């Protein structure tokens, strides 16, 4: 059975791929640059920080990387809602991306709480 960190990393890598495709769609098809740049930055940062946590120098460093990933996931949620409300993505696309992001948020919160002993 894969370790939780492996599952989290795999899910974040898959989400990063989806964010990159969303960015390409927004910039090439919808000609939207501002929000697409923001969601690209925050959405890809989730996985980057999770990957970086694998080589953390300490427990505190590990928790810090996961906390940054959580903040980026929360920001990504904001941008997804903005894109949907601005009619840049349809309901089906929004729900799919939103649910994947929410799953990452839940996994990160659970991991952080476990590290804090909560």
Z-matrix of the N, CA and C atoms (Angstrom, degrees):
N
C 1 1.453
C 2 1.531 1 108.89
N 3 1.352 2 118.72 1 133.26
C 4 1.458 3 120.25 2 -178.41
C 5 1.525 4 111.63 3 -69.26
N 6 1.314 5 115.58 4 147.60
C 7 1.463 6 120.55 5 176.66
C 8 1.518 7 109.63 6 -68.31
N 9 1.325 8 116.82 7 154.98
C 10 1.453 9 121.93 8 -179.16
C 11 1.526 10 111.13 9 -57.74
N 12 1.342 11 116.38 10 -39.81
C 13 1.455 12 119.88 11 -179.75
C 14 1.524 13 110.52 12 -61.60
N 15 1.329 14 116.47 13 -37.03
C 16 1.460 15 120.74 14 178.87
C 17 1.524 16 110.80 15 -66.37
N 18 1.316 17 116.89 16 -41.69
C 19 1.459 18 121.60 17 178.43
C 20 1.526 19 109.55 18 -64.82
N 21 1.311 20 116.97 19 -45.00
C 22 1.461 21 121.75 20 178.69
C 23 1.527 22 110.35 21 -60.78
N 24 1.307 23 115.92 22 -44.45
C 25 1.467 24 119.58 23 -179.76
C 26 1.529 25 110.74 24 -64.82
N 27 1.324 26 117.01 25 -44.25
C 28 1.467 27 120.39 26 179.61
C 29 1.527 28 111.20 27 -62.24
N 30 1.324 29 116.76 28 -44.61
C 31 1.465 30 120.28 29 179.73
C 32 1.525 31 110.99 30 -64.35
N 33 1.318 32 116.59 31 -38.16
C 34 1.468 33 119.17 32 179.64
C 35 1.526 34 110.85 33 -70.00
N 36 1.323 35 117.92 34 -35.46
C 37 1.467 36 120.76 35 177.11
C 38 1.525 37 110.66 36 -66.32
N 39 1.320 38 116.47 37 -41.74
C 40 1.470 39 120.19 38 176.68
C 41 1.523 40 111.23 39 -63.61
N 42 1.320 41 116.40 40 -39.59
C 43 1.461 42 120.72 41 178.89
C 44 1.529 43 109.99 42 -65.98
N 45 1.322 44 117.06 43 -39.64
C 46 1.463 45 120.61 44 177.53
C 47 1.523 46 110.74 45 -58.32
N 48 1.317 47 116.64 46 -42.76
C 49 1.465 48 120.77 47 178.22
C 50 1.528 49 110.32 48 -60.79
N 51 1.311 50 116.66 49 -41.93
C 52 1.471 51 120.63 50 178.69
C 53 1.519 52 111.28 51 -65.77
N 54 1.320 53 116.86 52 -38.42
C 55 1.468 54 120.90 53 178.56
C 56 1.529 55 110.02 54 -64.13
N 57 1.316 56 116.82 55 -42.43
C 58 1.469 57 120.54 56 179.01
C 59 1.524 58 109.94 57 -61.50
N 60 1.322 59 117.90 58 -43.24
C 61 1.464 60 121.35 59 178.51
C 62 1.524 61 111.27 60 -65.67
N 63 1.337 62 116.51 61 -38.68
C 64 1.463 63 120.47 62 176.55
C 65 1.525 64 110.03 63 -63.19
N 66 1.315 65 116.73 64 -44.04
C 67 1.460 66 121.33 65 177.78
C 68 1.541 67 111.03 66 -58.13
N 69 1.321 68 116.14 67 -45.78
C 70 1.474 69 120.24 68 179.31
C 71 1.522 70 110.86 69 -61.82
N 72 1.321 71 116.76 70 -43.75
C 73 1.463 72 121.63 71 178.53
C 74 1.529 73 110.72 72 -61.33
N 75 1.320 74 116.12 73 -48.06
C 76 1.460 75 119.85 74 -177.70
C 77 1.525 76 112.47 75 -63.80
N 78 1.309 77 116.40 76 -43.94
C 79 1.461 78 119.16 77 -176.23
C 80 1.532 79 112.24 78 -76.92
N 81 1.330 80 117.74 79 -36.26
C 82 1.467 81 120.00 80 -176.91
C 83 1.522 82 113.67 81 -87.32
N 84 1.324 83 117.36 82 -39.78
C 85 1.459 84 121.03 83 -175.55
C 86 1.524 85 112.63 84 -93.64
N 87 1.308 86 116.20 85 -45.65
C 88 1.462 87 120.53 86 -176.80
C 89 1.531 88 112.79 87 -92.64
N 90 1.301 89 116.64 88 -10.04
C 91 1.467 90 122.91 89 -178.68
C 92 1.530 91 112.03 90 54.89
N 93 1.319 92 114.40 91 36.42
C 94 1.465 93 121.82 92 178.78
C 95 1.525 94 106.89 93 -100.73
N 96 1.322 95 117.22 94 122.43
C 97 1.459 96 120.72 95 -174.85
C 98 1.540 97 113.65 96 -109.45
N 99 1.293 98 117.68 97 -40.27
C 100 1.461 99 121.06 98 -171.79
C 101 1.528 100 112.29 99 -66.33
N 102 1.318 101 116.76 100 -59.06
C 103 1.461 102 119.89 101 -177.92
C 104 1.528 103 110.55 102 -69.59
N 105 1.329 104 116.69 103 -34.89
C 106 1.470 105 118.53 104 179.76
C 107 1.523 106 110.40 105 -62.41
N 108 1.331 107 117.75 106 -37.68
C 109 1.473 108 120.23 107 175.85
C 110 1.522 109 111.43 108 -65.88
N 111 1.313 110 116.58 109 -39.30
C 112 1.467 111 120.90 110 -179.37
C 113 1.520 112 111.58 111 -66.29
N 114 1.341 113 116.68 112 -46.67
C 115 1.467 114 119.08 113 -178.18
C 116 1.522 115 110.54 114 -70.85
N 117 1.318 116 117.00 115 -30.88
C 118 1.466 117 120.52 116 175.88
C 119 1.524 118 109.81 117 -62.36
N 120 1.330 119 115.77 118 -45.61
C 121 1.457 120 121.02 119 -178.76
C 122 1.531 121 111.17 120 -65.46
N 123 1.321 122 117.33 121 -51.35
C 124 1.471 123 119.48 122 -176.82
C 125 1.528 124 111.49 123 -72.05
N 126 1.314 125 117.59 124 -40.75
C 127 1.457 126 121.03 125 -176.49
C 128 1.524 127 114.21 126 -67.58
N 129 1.334 128 116.47 127 -35.44
C 130 1.466 129 118.95 128 177.90
C 131 1.521 130 111.55 129 -81.72
N 132 1.307 131 116.89 130 -22.58
C 133 1.461 132 121.34 131 179.25
C 134 1.528 133 112.25 132 -68.82
N 135 1.322 134 117.04 133 -27.18
C 136 1.470 135 120.44 134 178.87
C 137 1.526 136 109.63 135 -56.60
N 138 1.307 137 116.05 136 -56.79
C 139 1.456 138 121.23 137 -178.53
C 140 1.516 139 113.12 138 -65.77
N 141 1.336 140 116.02 139 -36.20
C 142 1.466 141 119.44 140 179.96
C 143 1.520 142 110.79 141 -62.99
N 144 1.317 143 117.59 142 -41.43
C 145 1.464 144 120.45 143 179.47
C 146 1.526 145 111.86 144 -71.74
N 147 1.317 146 116.96 145 -34.86
C 148 1.468 147 119.64 146 175.81
C 149 1.525 148 109.56 147 -65.35
N 150 1.323 149 116.69 148 -43.36
C 151 1.472 150 120.44 149 177.83
C 152 1.525 151 110.66 150 -62.69
N 153 1.319 152 116.48 151 -41.78
C 154 1.463 153 120.59 152 -179.89
C 155 1.524 154 111.64 153 -65.13
N 156 1.327 155 117.38 154 -30.77
C 157 1.467 156 120.80 155 -178.97
C 158 1.528 157 111.85 156 -64.81
N 159 1.319 158 117.23 157 -22.24
C 160 1.469 159 120.71 158 -178.77
C 161 1.526 160 112.21 159 -61.63
N 162 1.307 161 117.14 160 -27.05
C 163 1.462 162 121.30 161 179.45
C 164 1.523 163 112.13 162 -114.99
N 165 1.311 164 115.32 163 32.86
C 166 1.463 165 119.97 164 179.25
C 167 1.521 166 110.67 165 -60.98
N 168 1.316 167 115.15 166 148.21
C 169 1.464 168 120.79 167 -177.81
C 170 1.519 169 112.79 168 -82.20
N 171 1.317 170 116.23 169 -16.82
C 172 1.464 171 120.30 170 -179.35
C 173 1.522 172 108.84 171 -158.89
N 174 1.323 173 114.43 172 171.80
C 175 1.466 174 119.75 173 175.91
C 176 1.528 175 110.35 174 -60.81
N 177 1.334 176 116.40 175 -41.08
C 178 1.463 177 120.71 176 179.37
C 179 1.530 178 111.07 177 -64.13
N 180 1.332 179 116.48 178 -39.82
C 181 1.459 180 120.82 179 177.86
C 182 1.525 181 110.08 180 -65.52
N 183 1.326 182 116.85 181 -41.29
C 184 1.462 183 122.06 182 177.79
C 185 1.523 184 110.40 183 -59.67
N 186 1.338 185 116.25 184 -47.64
C 187 1.453 186 121.25 185 179.90
C 188 1.536 187 110.60 186 -64.43
N 189 1.311 188 116.57 187 -37.60
C 190 1.459 189 120.65 188 178.79
C 191 1.525 190 111.54 189 -62.11
N 192 1.328 191 116.86 190 -44.06
C 193 1.473 192 120.97 191 179.57
C 194 1.528 193 110.61 192 -63.82
N 195 1.327 194 116.89 193 -42.51
C 196 1.460 195 119.68 194 178.28
C 197 1.527 196 111.35 195 -67.07
N 198 1.323 197 116.92 196 -34.97
C 199 1.464 198 120.46 197 177.81
C 200 1.526 199 111.37 198 -67.11
N 201 1.311 200 116.89 199 -37.72
C 202 1.469 201 120.41 200 176.08
C 203 1.529 202 109.34 201 -65.57
N 204 1.325 203 116.98 202 -42.37
C 205 1.466 204 120.60 203 177.59
C 206 1.527 205 110.52 204 -59.36
N 207 1.334 206 116.71 205 -40.21
C 208 1.465 207 121.09 206 178.78
C 209 1.533 208 110.84 207 -64.27
N 210 1.313 209 117.03 208 -43.41
C 211 1.472 210 120.38 209 177.83
C 212 1.527 211 110.82 210 -61.07
N 213 1.309 212 116.59 211 -41.37
C 214 1.466 213 120.82 212 178.98
C 215 1.530 214 110.86 213 -66.50
N 216 1.333 215 117.23 214 -36.90
C 217 1.462 216 120.73 215 177.58
C 218 1.532 217 110.66 216 -65.79
N 219 1.330 218 116.25 217 -39.01
C 220 1.469 219 119.60 218 176.79
C 221 1.525 220 110.99 219 -64.94
N 222 1.322 221 117.07 220 -40.02
C 223 1.461 222 120.19 221 177.16
C 224 1.531 223 110.36 222 -65.27
N 225 1.322 224 116.47 223 -40.68
C 226 1.464 225 120.91 224 178.94
C 227 1.522 226 110.64 225 -60.64
N 228 1.332 227 116.48 226 -39.11
C 229 1.462 228 120.49 227 176.65
C 230 1.535 229 110.39 228 -58.85
N 231 1.312 230 116.40 229 -43.43
C 232 1.466 231 121.76 230 178.57
C 233 1.530 232 110.65 231 -58.86
N 234 1.339 233 116.36 232 -47.58
C 235 1.469 234 120.09 233 -177.93
C 236 1.527 235 111.28 234 -67.83
N 237 1.322 236 118.24 235 -36.29
C 238 1.464 237 120.31 236 176.54
C 239 1.530 238 110.48 237 -61.35
N 240 1.319 239 116.45 238 -44.40
C 241 1.467 240 119.97 239 177.93
C 242 1.518 241 110.81 240 -62.47
N 243 1.320 242 116.53 241 -40.54
C 244 1.468 243 120.61 242 178.83
C 245 1.525 244 111.42 243 -63.16
N 246 1.323 245 116.43 244 -42.17
C 247 1.468 246 120.09 245 179.00
C 248 1.523 247 111.44 246 -64.78
N 249 1.323 248 116.31 247 -40.51
C 250 1.464 249 120.37 248 178.54
C 251 1.533 250 110.62 249 -67.21
N 252 1.317 251 116.32 250 -48.59
C 253 1.467 252 120.39 251 -179.45
C 254 1.521 253 112.44 252 -64.05
N 255 1.322 254 116.95 253 -27.42
C 256 1.461 255 121.27 254 177.58
C 257 1.521 256 113.09 255 -88.91
N 258 1.331 257 116.63 256 7.39
C 259 1.463 258 123.03 257 178.80
C 260 1.531 259 114.15 258 61.98
N 261 1.329 260 116.94 259 31.50
C 262 1.456 261 120.95 260 175.44
C 263 1.529 262 111.62 261 -89.87
N 264 1.349 263 116.45 262 -24.03
C 265 1.465 264 120.81 263 174.93
C 266 1.527 265 107.97 264 -131.99
N 267 1.329 266 115.47 265 149.16
C 268 1.464 267 119.82 266 -178.46
C 269 1.531 268 110.43 267 -82.28
N 270 1.317 269 115.31 268 173.15
C 271 1.461 270 121.24 269 -175.96
C 272 1.527 271 112.16 270 -62.58
N 273 1.326 272 116.63 271 -41.24
C 274 1.464 273 120.66 272 -179.42
C 275 1.536 274 110.48 273 -63.23
N 276 1.311 275 116.87 274 -47.13
C 277 1.464 276 121.14 275 178.84
C 278 1.521 277 111.72 276 -64.00
N 279 1.325 278 115.41 277 -42.21
C 280 1.465 279 120.03 278 178.42
C 281 1.517 280 110.79 279 -60.72
N 282 1.347 281 116.74 280 -51.04
C 283 1.466 282 120.32 281 -177.51
C 284 1.518 283 112.00 282 -59.27
N 285 1.307 284 116.46 283 -41.19
C 286 1.455 285 120.58 284 -179.60
C 287 1.533 286 111.42 285 -64.13
N 288 1.323 287 116.39 286 -49.91
C 289 1.466 288 120.46 287 179.45
C 290 1.532 289 111.21 288 -66.24
N 291 1.319 290 116.45 289 -42.11
C 292 1.462 291 121.32 290 -179.39
C 293 1.522 292 110.63 291 -61.13
N 294 1.337 293 116.84 292 -44.86
C 295 1.468 294 120.44 293 -179.42
C 296 1.522 295 111.72 294 -64.25
N 297 1.313 296 117.43 295 -40.98
C 298 1.467 297 120.44 296 177.12
C 299 1.524 298 110.80 297 -62.69
N 300 1.323 299 116.26 298 -42.47
C 301 1.463 300 120.56 299 179.17
C 302 1.527 301 110.85 300 -65.58
N 303 1.322 302 116.32 301 -41.43
C 304 1.471 303 120.56 302 178.34
C 305 1.526 304 111.40 303 -61.95
N 306 1.310 305 116.44 304 -38.32
C 307 1.458 306 120.19 305 177.93
C 308 1.530 307 110.25 306 -62.90
N 309 1.324 308 116.80 307 -42.31
C 310 1.468 309 120.08 308 176.50
C 311 1.527 310 110.95 309 -62.64
N 312 1.321 311 116.80 310 -42.71
C 313 1.467 312 120.93 311 178.68
C 314 1.534 313 110.34 312 -58.76
N 315 1.316 314 116.72 313 -47.65
C 316 1.467 315 120.66 314 -179.30
C 317 1.525 316 111.50 315 -61.58
N 318 1.318 317 116.29 316 -42.28
C 319 1.468 318 120.13 317 179.78
C 320 1.529 319 110.88 318 -65.99
N 321 1.320 320 116.08 319 -40.36
C 322 1.468 321 119.73 320 179.19
C 323 1.522 322 111.31 321 -66.78
N 324 1.323 323 117.09 322 -44.15
C 325 1.474 324 120.92 323 178.56
C 326 1.523 325 110.08 324 -59.80
N 327 1.317 326 116.61 325 -45.01
C 328 1.468 327 120.66 326 180.00
C 329 1.529 328 110.80 327 -62.36
N 330 1.320 329 117.31 328 -43.44
C 331 1.476 330 121.09 329 179.28
C 332 1.522 331 111.62 330 -64.14
N 333 1.317 332 116.32 331 -42.91
C 334 1.469 333 120.99 332 -179.06
C 335 1.537 334 110.35 333 -65.89
N 336 1.331 335 116.04 334 -44.02
C 337 1.464 336 119.57 335 178.01
C 338 1.523 337 111.36 336 -60.95
N 339 1.313 338 116.22 337 -40.52
C 340 1.464 339 120.61 338 178.89
C 341 1.529 340 110.10 339 -63.13
N 342 1.319 341 116.69 340 -42.55
C 343 1.463 342 120.69 341 178.36
C 344 1.535 343 112.22 342 -63.51
N 345 1.332 344 114.86 343 -34.26
C 346 1.476 345 119.54 344 179.02
C 347 1.526 346 112.21 345 -81.19
N 348 1.332 347 115.91 346 -7.42
C 349 1.462 348 119.51 347 -178.97
C 350 1.500 349 113.50 348 78.48
N 351 1.315 350 117.02 349 24.76
C 352 1.474 351 121.16 350 -179.78
C 353 1.505 352 112.15 351 -93.76
